[in-house]
Amino acid sequence: MNTADGMEVKPRPPAVLSSKSLFVALSVLFLLVSPFLPAPAEMAGAGLTALAVLFVGISLWLTEMIPPAVTSILLLVLFSAFGTLDFEEATSGFGKEVIWLMIAMLGMGVAVEKTGLARRIALLMLIQARGNTYLTILLLIGISFFLTFFIPNAMARLTILISISQGLIHALQSESENPNVSKAIMLAITFVPWVCTVVIMTGGNGSIYTAGLFEQMVGYQMSYLFWLKVMLPGTLVILFCLWLILIFLFPPKKKVVRQGLQYLKDSLQEQGPLSKAEKKLMVLYLLLLTLWITKEWHGFSIPMSACAVAILCYLPGLNLLQWDEAMKKINWGIPILFAAGYAIADALEKSGVILWLSNAALKYLIGLPPLIMGLVLMLLLMVIRIGFANYASMAISLMPVVITFAMATPYNPVWIGMIGLVSCSMQYILPTQTISNMTTYALGYYKSWDMIRAGGLLSAAVIAVTLLFAYFYWPLAGLPME
């Protein structure tokens, strides 16, 4: 770039890059000096080193200077290299049942996208709105909720809905004439997949990971049906609040637009009749849900049932998936992230960090009301979530700390852990918080201020509803506070 007098001026590197580098450099420096620093009495010699490795992981996951999966592998190496865990212990997370549950569900999700079953379900449900814009927005919220039971990845659920929503927006009315419809629809399909990550155990990477963490750290195994019983009512209330927020902030100018109904009918006709592959997949999902719900009768674990049904997708006669296409479409970095998360939990426990945090927390938490504790935790994690662009990285790096914190309180660590998990999924404020936010924001249907307004109100609703249900309903459902 040249100035007015012809002098060449080199552009400055963005400040955000230098701050990222500084953050990572400080965490690495802490790691290098940690073996020589005096540790609290409760910690083993490797306590500060275990914390330092965790900080390195958090700094790299936050800045994304290297891919998240590579950061996870680096943590496994660092825990071993600095003597916190031997390498066999560090990599033992790959043998966890939950890893295989995630792999099985990711494969099933690929089958859903391939057959077009999810798109057909979405079109059939949207037709029921009969062109009513208010009802269309509500049904889009309901469709995204429904897809949670089939696809364990929020971004994958969003991908299915984007193409339908764009055509629907065009049919309902052009953006220039009625921008509120496009804003409400796009924000709905952006927010709902993340609201629903906690409604079922397989609703998202963080939920699957946390279920395994409860078993590893607390010795508590939660069933699929019990998780649904605890989380479903509150989630439905939050989704209804989201609908009210969207139609309040972005009221459509026309209540009924017939062009939208015709577009949906034409799209469904293009889809053709229900295929054999779709019918086979529906039967397999029905079998899977039956096995999960009847777990107490047959004794098969949730991951074992998922793997057994996922295998059927590849068998001759069904041929719903080919291994080559599954290899290409499944994000294999997710199991690596999970393994790193379990290594973090093991390192914190073995090095005495958990004991140290427990003793420190008890000094300040005795007598603190559970609702106040839950509120502070949710607000803190919501603020931290602004810096994370990856939900799995957030849950994997912080949920072991949340559960450790919870074990030091007089309250049920699973009860507090579920509140923490809901908080980790709260990414409703800025477009930069997740890839899904950035994806819909880049389409140009809404402004960042639109997301801030709607996301701020949704965040308040999530906090209020979660705490009220945690205090009054969860104990009645079988998840006590103490």
C-alpha positions in Angstrom: 0.0 0.0 0.0 1.3 3.5 -0.9 0.7 6.8 0.9 -0.1 10.1 -0.9 3.6 11.0 -1.2 4.5 7.7 -2.8 6.1 6.0 0.2 5.4 2.3 0.5 3.8 1.2 3.8 3.7 -2.4 4.8 0.3 -3.5 6.1 0.2 -4.4 9.8 -0.7 -7.9 10.7 -4.1 -8.1 12.4 -3.9 -7.5 16.1 -6.0 -10.6 16.7 -3.3 -12.8 15.2 -0.6 -11.4 17.5 -2.9 -11.8 20.6 -3.6 -15.5 19.6 0.1 -16.2 19.2 0.8 -14.5 22.6 -1.9 -16.6 24.3 -0.5 -19.8 22.9 3.1 -18.8 23.7 2.2 -18.0 27.3 0.5 -21.4 27.8 3.6 -23.2 26.3 5.8 -21.2 28.6 3.7 -22.2 31.6 4.0 -25.8 30.5 7.8 -25.6 30.3 8.3 -24.1 33.7 5.5 -26.0 35.5 7.8 -28.9 36.7 9.9 -26.4 38.6 7.1 -24.5 40.3 6.0 -25.3 43.8 2.7 -27.2 43.8 -0.1 -27.1 46.4 0.1 -29.8 49.1 -2.9 -31.7 47.7 -1.3 -32.1 44.2 1.1 -34.7 43.1 4.3 -33.4 41.5 2.6 -33.4 38.1 -0.4 -31.4 39.2 0.7 -28.1 37.8 2.0 -29.8 34.7 -1.4 -31.4 34.1 -3.1 -28.0 34.3 -0.4 -26.5 32.0 -1.1 -29.2 29.4 -4.8 -28.4 29.7 -4.1 -24.7 29.2 -2.1 -25.5 26.1 -5.0 -27.5 24.7 -7.5 -24.7 25.5 -5.3 -22.0 23.9 -5.0 -24.1 20.7 -8.7 -25.0 20.6 -9.6 -21.4 21.1 -7.2 -20.0 18.5 -7.5 -22.9 16.1 -3.9 -22.4 15.0 -3.8 -26.1 14.2 -6.8 -28.4 13.6 -8.6 -29.4 16.7 -8.0 -33.1 16.2 -4.2 -32.5 15.9 -4.4 -30.5 19.1 -6.0 -33.5 20.8 -3.2 -35.8 19.6 -0.7 -33.3 20.9 -2.3 -33.4 24.4 -2.0 -37.2 24.5 1.7 -36.8 23.7 2.3 -34.0 26.2 0.6 -35.8 29.1 3.0 -38.8 28.4 6.1 -36.7 27.7 5.8 -34.7 30.9 5.1 -37.8 33.0 1.5 -37.1 34.0 0.2 -40.3 32.3 2.1 -43.0 30.4 1.1 -43.2 26.8 -1.0 -46.3 27.2 -3.1 -44.5 29.8 -3.3 -41.3 27.7 -4.6 -43.2 24.7 -7.0 -45.5 26.7 -9.9 -43.2 25.9 -10.1 -44.8 22.4 -11.4 -47.9 24.1 -14.3 -46.2 25.7 -17.8 -47.3 24.7 -18.9 -43.8 24.0 -16.3 -43.5 21.2 -18.0 -46.3 19.4 -21.4 -44.9 20.1 -20.4 -41.7 18.3 -18.8 -43.6 15.3 -22.0 -45.6 14.9 -24.3 -42.6 15.1 -22.2 -40.6 12.6 -22.5 -43.5 10.2 -26.2 -43.6 10.6 -26.4 -39.9 10.1 -24.6 -40.3 6.7 -27.2 -42.9 5.7 -30.0 -40.5 6.6 -28.5 -37.8 4.4 -27.8 -40.2 1.5 -31.3 -41.7 1.3 -33.0 -38.3 1.5 -35.2 -39.5 4.4 -34.6 -36.3 6.5 -35.5 -34.0 3.6 -38.7 -35.9 2.9 -39.8 -35.7 6.6 -39.0 -32.0 6.6 -41.1 -31.4 3.5 -44.1 -33.4 4.7 -44.1 -31.6 8.0 -43.8 -28.1 6.5 -46.7 -28.8 4.1 -48.9 -29.0 7.2 -48.5 -25.2 7.7 -50.6 -24.6 4.6 -48.6 -21.4 3.8 -49.1 -19.9 7.3 -45.8 -18.1 8.0 -46.2 -18.2 11.8 -46.9 -22.0 11.6 -44.1 -22.5 9.1 -41.5 -21.1 11.5 -42.9 -23.2 14.3 -42.8 -26.3 12.1 -39.2 -25.6 11.1 -38.3 -25.5 14.8 -40.1 -28.8 15.2 -38.4 -30.4 12.3 -35.0 -29.5 13.5 -35.9 -31.0 16.9 -37.2 -34.2 15.3 -34.0 -34.6 13.3 -32.0 -34.7 16.5 -33.2 -38.3 17.0 -31.6 -39.3 13.7 -28.5 -37.2 13.2 -26.1 -36.6 16.1 -24.5 -33.6 14.6 -25.9 -30.1 14.7 -24.1 -28.9 11.6 -25.4 -31.9 9.6 -29.0 -31.1 10.7 -28.5 -27.5 9.6 -27.2 -28.6 6.2 -30.3 -30.5 5.5 -32.5 -27.6 6.4 -30.6 -24.8 4.6 -31.6 -25.8 1.0 -35.2 -26.3 2.0 -35.3 -23.0 3.9 -33.7 -21.0 1.0 -36.3 -22.2 -1.5 -39.0 -21.7 1.1 -37.9 -18.1 1.7 -37.9 -17.4 -2.0 -41.4 -18.8 -2.4 -42.9 -17.1 0.6 -41.7 -13.7 -0.5 -38.5 -12.0 -1.7 -36.1 -10.7 1.0 -36.5 -7.1 -0.2 -40.3 -7.2 0.3 -40.4 -9.1 3.5 -37.0 -9.5 5.2 -38.5 -10.6 8.5 -39.6 -14.0 7.2 -36.1 -14.8 6.0 -34.5 -13.6 9.3 -36.9 -15.6 11.4 -36.4 -18.8 9.3 -32.6 -18.6 9.1 -32.2 -17.8 12.8 -34.6 -20.7 13.7 -32.6 -23.3 11.8 -29.4 -21.8 13.2 -30.4 -21.9 16.8 -32.5 -25.0 17.1 -29.8 -27.7 16.3 -27.8 -26.3 19.3 -30.7 -26.0 21.7 -31.5 -29.7 20.9 -28.0 -31.1 21.4 -28.9 -31.8 25.1 -32.4 -33.2 24.6 -31.2 -36.8 24.1 -27.9 -38.5 25.0 -27.0 -38.8 21.3 -28.1 -35.3 20.4 -24.5 -33.9 20.0 -20.9 -34.7 20.5 -20.8 -33.0 23.9 -23.8 -34.9 25.2 -22.3 -38.3 24.3 -19.0 -37.3 25.8 -20.5 -36.1 29.0 -22.6 -39.3 29.4 -19.3 -41.2 29.4 -17.7 -38.7 31.7 -20.4 -39.2 34.3 -19.7 -42.9 34.3 -15.9 -42.4 34.4 -15.7 -39.7 37.1 -18.8 -40.1 39.1 -19.6 -43.8 38.5 -23.1 -42.9 37.3 -24.6 -44.5 34.2 -27.5 -42.7 32.7 -29.9 -44.5 30.4 -31.1 -43.1 27.1 -34.7 -43.0 28.3 -33.9 -41.4 31.6 -31.9 -38.6 29.9 -34.8 -37.9 27.6 -37.2 -37.9 30.6 -35.1 -35.3 32.3 -34.3 -33.0 29.4 -37.3 -33.2 27.1 -39.8 -30.9 28.9 -37.4 -28.1 29.4 -36.1 -28.2 25.9 -39.7 -28.1 24.5 -40.4 -25.0 26.6 -37.1 -23.3 25.3 -38.1 -24.1 21.7 -41.5 -22.5 22.2 -39.8 -19.5 23.8 -37.6 -19.3 20.7 -40.6 -19.2 18.4 -42.2 -16.4 20.4 -38.9 -14.5 20.3 -38.6 -14.8 16.5 -42.2 -13.8 15.7 -42.0 -10.9 18.2 -38.7 -9.5 16.8 -39.4 -10.4 13.2 -43.2 -10.4 12.6 -44.1 -11.5 9.0 -46.0 -8.9 7.0 -48.3 -11.6 5.6 -49.9 -14.3 7.7 -50.6 -16.7 4.8 -48.6 -17.0 1.5 -49.8 -19.7 -0.8 -46.7 -19.7 -2.9 -44.8 -21.3 -0.1 -47.2 -24.2 0.1 -46.9 -24.8 -3.7 -43.1 -24.8 -3.5 -43.2 -27.5 -0.8 -45.6 -29.6 -2.8 -43.4 -29.3 -5.9 -40.3 -30.2 -3.9 -41.9 -33.3 -2.4 -43.1 -34.4 -5.9 -39.6 -34.1 -7.2 -38.4 -36.3 -4.3 -40.6 -39.1 -5.7 -42.3 -41.9 -3.9 -40.8 -43.4 -0.7 -37.8 -45.4 -1.7 -36.8 -48.9 -0.5 -33.7 -47.4 1.1 -35.8 -44.9 3.1 -38.1 -47.7 4.2 -35.1 -49.9 5.3 -33.6 -47.0 7.2 -36.8 -46.2 9.0 -37.0 -49.9 10.1 -33.4 -49.7 11.4 -34.0 -46.5 13.4 -37.1 -48.0 14.9 -35.1 -51.1 15.9 -32.4 -48.9 17.4 -34.8 -46.8 19.5 -36.5 -50.0 20.6 -33.2 -51.4 21.8 -32.3 -48.3 23.6 -35.7 -48.0 25.4 -35.7 -51.6 26.4 -32.1 -51.7 27.6 -33.1 -52.9 31.1 -34.7 -56.0 29.6 -32.0 -57.3 27.2 -28.9 -55.8 28.9 -27.3 -54.5 25.7 -25.6 -51.2 26.3 -26.5 -48.1 24.3 -23.2 -48.1 22.4 -23.4 -51.8 21.7 -27.0 -51.5 20.3 -25.9 -48.6 18.1 -22.9 -50.4 16.7 -25.0 -53.5 16.0 -27.7 -51.6 14.1 -25.0 -49.5 12.3 -23.4 -52.7 11.0 -26.7 -53.6 9.3 -26.4 -50.5 7.0 -23.4 -52.2 5.3 -24.8 -55.7 4.9 -25.7 -57.2 1.5 -29.4 -56.9 0.9 -29.7 -53.6 2.7 -26.7 -51.8 1.1 -27.6 -48.5 2.7 -24.0 -47.4 3.0 -20.7 -48.3 1.4 -17.6 -48.1 3.7 -15.7 -45.9 1.2 -18.4 -43.2 1.3 -18.6 -43.4 5.1 -14.8 -43.0 5.4 -15.1 -39.8 3.4 -18.2 -38.2 5.1 -17.6 -39.1 8.8 -15.6 -36.6 10.7 -12.9 -38.9 12.2 -11.5 -36.1 14.2 -14.4 -36.3 16.7 -13.3 -39.7 18.3 -9.8 -38.2 18.7 -11.3 -35.2 20.5 -13.2 -37.5 22.8 -10.0 -39.5 23.6 -8.2 -36.3 24.5 -11.1 -35.4 26.8 -10.9 -38.6 28.7 -7.1 -38.2 29.0 -7.7 -34.7 30.5 -10.1 -36.2 33.1 -7.6 -39.0 34.0 -4.7 -36.6 34.3 -6.6 -34.2 36.5 -7.5 -37.0 38.9 -4.2 -38.8 38.9 -2.2 -35.6 39.5 -4.3 -34.5 42.4 -5.8 -31.5 40.7 -9.3 -32.7 41.4 -8.5 -33.0 45.1 -7.0 -29.5 45.2 -9.9 -27.9 43.4 -12.3 -29.8 45.7 -10.7 -28.5 48.8 -10.4 -24.9 47.4 -14.0 -24.9 46.3 -15.4 -26.1 49.6 -14.1 -22.9 51.2 -16.5 -20.8 49.2 -19.4 -23.1 48.3 -20.7 -24.2 51.7 -24.1 -22.7 52.1 -24.4 -21.3 48.6 -27.9 -21.9 47.3 -28.1 -24.3 44.3 -29.9 -21.8 42.0 -27.3 -19.1 42.6 -24.5 -21.6 42.0 -26.2 -22.8 38.8 -26.7 -19.2 37.6 -23.1 -18.2 38.2 -21.9 -21.4 36.4 -24.2 -20.8 33.4 -23.2 -17.2 33.0 -19.5 -18.0 33.3 -19.6 -20.8 30.8 -21.7 -18.7 28.4 -19.1 -16.0 28.4 -16.3 -18.6 27.9 -18.3 -20.1 25.0 -18.0 -16.8 23.1 -14.3 -17.6 22.6 -14.8 -21.2 21.4 -15.8 -21.8 17.8 -16.1 -25.5 18.4 -18.7 -27.0 20.7 -16.9 -30.4 21.1 -13.7 -28.6 22.1 -15.6 -26.5 24.7 -17.3 -29.5 26.3 -14.2 -31.8 26.2 -11.9 -29.2 27.8 -14.3 -27.8 30.4 -16.7 -30.5 31.4 -14.1 -32.4 33.4 -13.5 -29.2 35.3 -17.2 -28.6 35.8 -17.7 -32.1 37.2 -14.6 -31.8 39.3 -16.0 -28.5 40.7 -19.4 -30.2 41.2 -17.9 -33.1 43.2 -16.6 -30.5 45.7 -20.0 -29.2 46.4 -22.7 -30.7 48.7 -24.9 -31.1 45.6 -25.3 -34.0 43.0 -22.4 -33.7 40.5 -24.6 -35.1 37.7 -27.2 -32.4 38.5 -24.6 -29.7 38.2 -23.0 -31.4 35.3 -26.2 -31.3 33.2 -26.5 -27.6 33.9 -22.9 -27.1 32.8 -23.6 -29.1 29.6 -26.5 -26.9 28.7 -24.3 -23.9 29.1 -21.6 -25.3 26.8 -24.1 -25.5 24.0 -25.1 -21.8 24.3 -23.6 -20.2 21.2 -26.4 -17.8 20.2 -24.8 -14.4 20.5 -22.3 -13.9 17.7 -21.9 -15.3 14.2 -18.3 -16.3 14.9 -19.2 -18.7 17.7 -19.8 -21.8 15.5 -19.4 -22.9 11.9 -23.2 -23.2 11.6 -23.6 -19.5 12.7 -21.0 -18.4 10.2 -22.7 -20.5 7.5 -26.1 -19.0 7.8 -24.8 -15.5 8.5 -22.7 -15.6 5.2 -25.9 -16.2 3.3 -26.9 -12.6 4.0 -30.5 -13.1 5.3 -29.8 -11.5 8.7 -27.4 -9.0 10.2 -25.1 -9.6 13.2 -27.4 -7.3 15.3 -30.3 -9.5 14.5 -28.5 -12.5 15.9 -27.4 -10.5 19.0 -31.0 -9.5 19.7 -32.6 -12.8 19.2 -29.7 -14.8 20.6 -29.5 -12.6 23.7 -33.2 -13.2 24.5 -32.8 -16.9 23.7 -29.8 -17.2 26.1 -31.9 -15.6 28.9 -34.7 -18.0 28.2 -32.3 -21.0 28.2 -30.8 -19.9 31.6 -34.2 -19.2 33.2 -35.9 -22.4 31.9 -32.9 -24.7 32.7 -32.6 -23.4 36.3 -36.3 -23.6 37.0 -36.6 -27.1 35.6 -33.4 -28.2 37.3 -34.7 -27.0 40.7 -38.4 -28.1 40.5 -38.7 -30.8 37.8 -35.4 -32.7 37.7 -35.7 -34.0 41.3 -39.3 -35.2 40.5 -37.9 -36.9 37.4 -35.3 -38.8 39.4 -32.3 -36.5 39.2 -31.9 -35.0 42.8 -30.0 -31.9 43.6 -28.2 -33.6 46.5 
